[in-house]
Structure formats: structure tokens, C-alpha cells
């Protein structure tokens, strides 16, 4: 649809739902990010937008804003600055305090409740995102390439701690329908000065959409993971794991601190002590020395190399 737009076409906002599927970022390889066997019953698509692996469900209300670059909006990221106030207002109308964090995601009470991706496609700037009304993370956790069962268990807990949904925050009875949410958003856009003209997709646009949905995934293409040795949970939070002949190490980082660190090379007391320690804090070396003695330097090097603090 973006490639078919002309430079003088007005901006348009597409709202859509989809069957459950995994959406890979433009630069990701399915063979590196996913467990192919676990994806046998789940559709896997590759989107032309950047970012990491995304889990999409029928309960999500997805949006796509397409616009031609102009003086006020030169980059794909500029679209979010224009659209974010209305998205925040929609959440607020239902009692959800939402803030834009890291320039790309919406957080409610510290947990991500929506994220976005942006790109330039053809002559269009494109912004995509979702209202996460309900989410079941179990299929996603099972589908991710994992070095161990322990990684999956920690991933499930980490997702619960890092992400949320409208259902979690409001309860099922207070959660709006897609139609109600669409009406609320339209009202907020109008209140903020947007001019809206509603129409259905043209036949050619629908055909292009369906063609992309049915393109088979290339499982043979090789590539590296977007996050080396792990996965991004949200902006500023990552889970990684690595195995060596002598031991393994699993690291969950969050906003510049160690949220959880586990290894079979040291006692659980050290893992407990490391929780909350800031990156490159002198306390890190002190704790490792106290618990590990002569092997402390080796494990500090491994820990620092495995830890991820920002998008790579």
C-alpha cells in the first residue's frame, strides 16, 4: 500500500485486526529468532518495518499511518510525535495513564502497553503500532529460539513484568470493544485538529495486503539474532543466555541495572545480591570477588560481554 501511494496523496490511517501470528522485523531471520518446529501451527510474517519480533493476536487493534514527507514531518519517527498525543488521550479516557518512553513505546504504570515501528517505504513515511487489549504470551514464549528450558521460564516471567495489556489493567468487563476504541480515537483525533474522511480499502489495496500475508517464510535464510544471545523485552530491557563447556549464564537487564542474573557456576546468594546492581558499578566486582574468588575475573568478563543495555 505504501509503495502504491503517490506523492500528492493525503495521509491515511489504516485500522486492522489479524489472526494470531509472529511478525519479524525487516532485518531479522526466522532461523535465528524462532524455533521452527514450535511455529508449525503459527503463521510467521516478515514486515517491511524495523524492530524486533512481535506477537500479534486478534484482540489487538493495529494501526498504520502512511504519509508523504513534508516540512513538519521529514522522518518516519516524526509521525509518532504527531500521533502520540491522540493515542495517550485514548488510553486516558479509559483510565489508563500512559507515557511515551524511549521514543517508540507506550508505558502504563511502568510496563509497556503498546509499541511502534517506523520506516520509509516508497514515497511514504510509515508508522505502525497496536492497542494491546488482550495478550496471551504462552505461544510467543514457546516459539522463540531458546538455549534452554530455563531461558523460556525466565522469558515468561520477564514478559509479565515488562509488558501489560488493557485487560490486565482494567479487567475484562471494562475493556472496550474495537468499535468503541475506534470511535474514541476518532473523537480524539478530531479534537486535536485532524481532518478525517472514512473509506474502505480499494480492491487493489486488499489484493496487495493478502499477497503479503500469504508469502511463505524463508527458514533457510541465515542471519544473526537482533539481540545477540537473546531477546529484547522492551526498550531498555533484555534477556540473554550463553553456554560454555564449564557452565551457563543467564542475564536479565532492565533500565541500566541487573534485574536477574543466574548461573550454575555460583551459589544463589550471589544471584540475589546482584539484583539491582547498576552496570559498571564497583559493587559488581566486589560481589564477584567475595563469592567466586580466583574465578571472579573470568565471570565478570563473561557477564559484561553477555549483558545488553540498549538496542544493538
C-alpha positions as semicolon CSV with decimal commas, in nm:
position;residue;x (nm);y (nm);z (nm)
1;X;0,000;0,000;0,000
2;X;0,282;0,240;0,085
3;X;0,459;0,163;-0,242
4;X;0,139;0,233;-0,436
5;X;0,084;0,578;-0,284
6;X;0,155;0,888;-0,490
7;X;0,344;1,185;-0,352
8;X;0,032;1,405;-0,355
9;X;-0,195;1,152;-0,181
10;X;-0,330;1,260;0,160
11;X;-0,213;1,080;0,471
12;X;-0,426;0,785;0,570
13;X;-0,466;0,576;0,882
14;X;-0,549;0,207;0,847
15;X;-0,704;0,019;1,141
16;X;-0,697;-0,359;1,119
17;X;-0,710;-0,683;1,313
18;X;-0,535;-1,006;1,220
19;X;-0,526;-1,373;1,307
20;X;-0,259;-1,472;1,557
21;X;0,087;-1,457;1,404
22;X;0,451;-1,371;1,464
23;X;0,585;-1,066;1,285
24;X;0,959;-1,047;1,216
25;X;1,135;-0,715;1,165
26;X;1,272;-0,634;0,821
27;X;1,630;-0,730;0,910
28;X;1,553;-1,043;1,114
29;X;1,600;-1,406;1,006
30;X;1,339;-1,661;1,114
31;X;1,603;-1,932;1,153
32;X;1,791;-1,721;1,409
33;X;1,497;-1,585;1,608
34;X;1,245;-1,871;1,614
35;X;1,202;-2,240;1,690
36;X;1,075;-2,367;1,355
37;X;0,911;-2,680;1,500
38;X;0,716;-2,473;1,754
39;X;0,595;-2,245;1,473
40;X;0,433;-2,527;1,275
41;X;0,084;-2,413;1,377
42;X;0,157;-2,038;1,391
43;X;0,180;-1,804;1,093
44;X;0,510;-1,618;1,062
45;X;0,530;-1,300;0,853
46;X;0,813;-1,059;0,772
47;X;0,717;-0,692;0,781
48;X;0,898;-0,415;0,591
49;X;0,931;-0,214;0,914
50;X;1,223;-0,234;1,152
51;X;1,227;-0,351;1,511
52;X;1,221;-0,690;1,671
53;X;0,993;-0,991;1,689
54;X;0,628;-0,901;1,755
55;X;0,339;-1,122;1,867
56;X;0,005;-1,023;1,710
57;X;-0,335;-1,151;1,826
58;X;-0,695;-1,100;1,708
59;X;-0,766;-0,893;2,020
60;X;-0,507;-0,632;1,920
61;X;-0,626;-0,327;1,728
62;X;-0,343;-0,250;1,488
63;X;-0,286;0,085;1,320
64;X;-0,078;0,200;1,023
65;X;-0,027;0,568;0,943
66;X;0,105;0,645;0,594
67;X;0,206;0,997;0,494
68;X;0,417;1,186;0,243
69;X;0,722;1,364;0,389
70;X;0,676;1,739;0,437
71;X;0,841;2,027;0,621
72;X;0,692;1,930;0,959
73;X;0,735;1,556;0,915
74;X;1,059;1,459;0,743
75;X;1,137;1,123;0,906
76;X;0,923;0,815;0,986
77;X;0,980;0,879;1,357
78;X;0,819;1,223;1,322
79;X;0,485;1,053;1,258
80;X;0,479;0,923;1,615
81;X;0,529;1,272;1,757
82;X;0,217;1,382;1,568
83;X;0,006;1,079;1,654
84;X;0,118;1,007;2,012
85;X;-0,096;1,274;2,186
86;X;-0,416;1,122;2,049
87;X;-0,304;0,770;2,147
88;X;-0,229;0,885;2,500
89;X;-0,565;1,061;2,516
90;X;-0,747;0,742;2,414
91;X;-0,582;0,549;2,696
92;X;-0,656;0,829;2,942
93;X;-1,024;0,831;2,852
94;X;-1,044;0,471;2,975
95;X;-0,847;0,544;3,292
96;X;-0,506;0,428;3,173
97;X;-0,217;0,669;3,245
98;X;0,020;0,625;2,952
99;X;0,354;0,787;2,876
100;X;0,566;0,773;2,562
101;X;0,900;0,612;2,653
102;X;1,226;0,572;2,462
103;X;1,071;0,747;2,164
104;X;0,895;0,431;2,046
105;X;0,669;0,268;2,304
106;X;0,383;0,350;2,537
107;X;0,404;0,251;2,904
108;X;0,133;0,223;3,164
109;X;0,250;0,222;3,525
110;X;0,599;0,128;3,414
111;X;0,506;-0,158;3,181
112;X;0,482;-0,147;2,803
113;X;0,123;-0,141;2,679
114;X;0,199;-0,057;2,317
115;X;0,493;-0,015;2,084
116;X;0,557;0,124;1,739
117;X;0,778;0,074;1,437
118;X;0,855;0,314;1,155
119;X;1,013;0,313;0,810
120;X;1,024;0,485;0,473
121;X;0,858;0,271;0,205
122;X;0,834;0,401;-0,148
123;X;0,734;0,766;-0,125
124;X;0,568;0,716;0,213
125;X;0,662;0,752;0,575
126;X;0,502;0,463;0,763
127;X;0,424;0,423;1,133
128;X;0,275;0,100;1,273
129;X;0,159;0,010;1,621
130;X;-0,108;-0,168;1,825
131;X;-0,351;-0,122;2,109
132;X;-0,279;-0,434;2,318
133;X;-0,625;-0,510;2,455
134;X;-0,559;-0,875;2,544
135;X;-0,240;-1,078;2,519
136;X;-0,152;-1,442;2,581
137;X;0,227;-1,471;2,580
138;X;0,244;-1,853;2,601
139;X;0,254;-1,915;2,221
140;X;0,517;-1,644;2,183
141;X;0,738;-1,788;2,456
142;X;0,713;-2,135;2,303
143;X;0,806;-2,005;1,957
144;X;1,119;-1,808;2,044
145;X;1,454;-1,978;1,983
146;X;1,581;-2,063;2,332
147;X;1,908;-2,217;2,451
148;X;1,740;-2,390;2,747
149;X;1,405;-2,450;2,923
150;X;1,526;-2,214;3,194
151;X;1,553;-1,936;2,939
152;X;1,188;-1,988;2,842
153;X;1,077;-1,987;3,206
154;X;1,262;-1,664;3,273
155;X;1,129;-1,514;2,949
156;X;0,772;-1,582;3,059
157;X;0,831;-1,406;3,392
158;X;1,020;-1,121;3,228
159;X;0,741;-1,055;2,978
160;X;0,486;-1,049;3,259
161;X;0,699;-0,798;3,449
162;X;0,781;-0,580;3,147
163;X;0,456;-0,575;2,947
164;X;0,089;-0,532;3,022
165;X;-0,247;-0,512;2,843
166;X;-0,579;-0,333;2,872
167;X;-0,736;-0,646;3,018
168;X;-0,466;-0,669;3,285
169;X;-0,506;-0,304;3,381
170;X;-0,885;-0,267;3,353
171;X;-1,032;-0,614;3,379
172;X;-1,235;-0,785;3,109
173;X;-1,564;-0,610;3,194
174;X;-1,421;-0,260;3,148
175;X;-1,223;-0,335;2,833
176;X;-1,369;-0,156;2,526
177;X;-1,461;-0,326;2,200
178;X;-1,269;-0,249;1,883
179;X;-1,561;-0,040;1,761
180;X;-1,572;0,165;2,082
181;X;-1,197;0,215;2,072
182;X;-1,210;0,326;1,710
183;X;-1,485;0,578;1,787
184;X;-1,294;0,713;2,084
185;X;-0,977;0,756;1,880
186;X;-1,166;0,930;1,600
187;X;-1,309;1,177;1,851
188;X;-0,964;1,245;1,996
189;X;-0,812;1,299;1,652
190;X;-1,086;1,545;1,561
191;X;-1,041;1,727;1,892
192;X;-0,671;1,765;1,815
193;X;-0,729;1,919;1,474
194;X;-0,712;1,620;1,241
195;X;-0,949;1,612;0,942
196;X;-1,090;1,263;0,891
197;X;-1,253;1,110;0,585
198;X;-1,351;0,744;0,620
199;X;-1,339;0,493;0,334
200;X;-1,277;0,124;0,271
201;X;-0,963;-0,018;0,112
202;X;-0,973;-0,040;-0,266
203;X;-0,969;-0,383;-0,431
204;X;-0,606;-0,340;-0,542
205;X;-0,504;-0,247;-0,187
206;X;-0,679;-0,551;-0,043
207;X;-0,513;-0,775;-0,301
208;X;-0,169;-0,637;-0,213
209;X;-0,240;-0,692;0,157
210;X;-0,346;-1,054;0,105
211;X;-0,047;-1,129;-0,116
212;X;0,193;-1,024;0,158
213;X;0,006;-1,234;0,414
214;X;0,046;-1,548;0,203
215;X;0,414;-1,517;0,115
216;X;0,588;-1,825;0,266
217;X;0,857;-1,771;0,528
218;X;1,215;-1,847;0,427
219;X;1,351;-2,072;0,703
220;X;1,676;-2,137;0,516
221;X;1,799;-1,779;0,515
222;X;2,084;-1,737;0,761
223;X;2,134;-1,440;0,991
224;X;2,215;-1,344;1,345
225;X;1,973;-1,258;1,622
226;X;1,876;-0,894;1,656
227;X;1,985;-0,920;2,019
228;X;2,296;-1,136;2,038
229;X;2,230;-1,443;2,258
230;X;1,880;-1,332;2,348
231;X;1,578;-1,108;2,303
232;X;1,457;-0,756;2,368
233;X;1,173;-0,739;2,623
234;X;1,101;-0,369;2,585
235;X;1,311;-0,057;2,539
236;X;1,596;-0,081;2,790
237;X;1,521;-0,440;2,897
238;X;1,684;-0,754;2,757
239;X;1,719;-1,125;2,833
240;X;2,030;-1,315;2,720
241;X;2,188;-1,654;2,787
242;X;2,514;-1,822;2,689
243;X;2,661;-2,166;2,749
244;X;3,027;-2,262;2,783
245;X;3,176;-2,610;2,839
246;X;3,207;-2,541;3,212
247;X;2,884;-2,352;3,287
248;X;2,599;-2,131;3,166
249;X;2,495;-1,773;3,242
250;X;2,156;-1,602;3,205
251;X;2,119;-1,223;3,234
252;X;1,808;-1,006;3,255
253;X;1,892;-0,635;3,236
254;X;1,647;-0,351;3,288
255;X;1,697;0,026;3,270
256;X;2,068;0,019;3,338
257;X;2,062;-0,238;3,620
258;X;2,076;-0,614;3,658
259;X;1,721;-0,733;3,721
260;X;1,817;-1,101;3,747
261;X;2,141;-1,295;3,694
262;X;2,162;-1,675;3,717
263;X;2,439;-1,928;3,663
264;X;2,520;-2,284;3,761
265;X;2,874;-2,165;3,842
266;X;2,785;-1,984;4,163
267;X;2,553;-2,001;4,465
268;X;2,204;-1,847;4,454
269;X;2,311;-1,596;4,718
270;X;2,528;-1,422;4,458
271;X;2,236;-1,402;4,216
272;X;2,024;-1,241;4,485
273;X;2,299;-0,993;4,567
274;X;2,343;-0,891;4,201
275;X;1,975;-0,795;4,160
276;X;1,954;-0,417;4,128
277;X;2,327;-0,358;4,080
278;X;2,394;-0,090;3,818
279;X;2,601;-0,153;3,508
280;X;2,973;-0,099;3,571
281;X;2,913;-0,040;3,941
282;X;3,219;-0,108;4,162
283;X;2,987;-0,328;4,365
284;X;2,978;-0,579;4,079
285;X;3,347;-0,667;4,104
286;X;3,329;-0,668;4,483
287;X;3,042;-0,918;4,491
288;X;3,205;-1,147;4,236
289;X;3,535;-1,139;4,425
290;X;3,363;-1,219;4,752
291;X;3,171;-1,519;4,620
292;X;3,393;-1,655;4,342
293;X;3,749;-1,581;4,446
294;X;4,003;-1,669;4,176
295;X;3,737;-1,718;3,905
296;X;3,579;-1,377;3,965
297;X;3,765;-1,203;3,682
298;X;3,657;-1,466;3,428
299;X;3,291;-1,439;3,526
300;X;3,298;-1,061;3,535
301;X;3,424;-1,061;3,177
302;X;3,157;-1,310;3,070
303;X;2,886;-1,117;3,249
304;X;2,984;-0,785;3,096
305;X;3,009;-0,933;2,746
306;X;2,668;-1,103;2,773
307;X;2,482;-0,807;2,923
308;X;2,282;-0,593;2,679
309;X;2,179;-0,241;2,780
310;X;2,050;-0,084;2,457
311;X;1,949;-0,175;2,103
312;X;2,244;-0,315;1,910
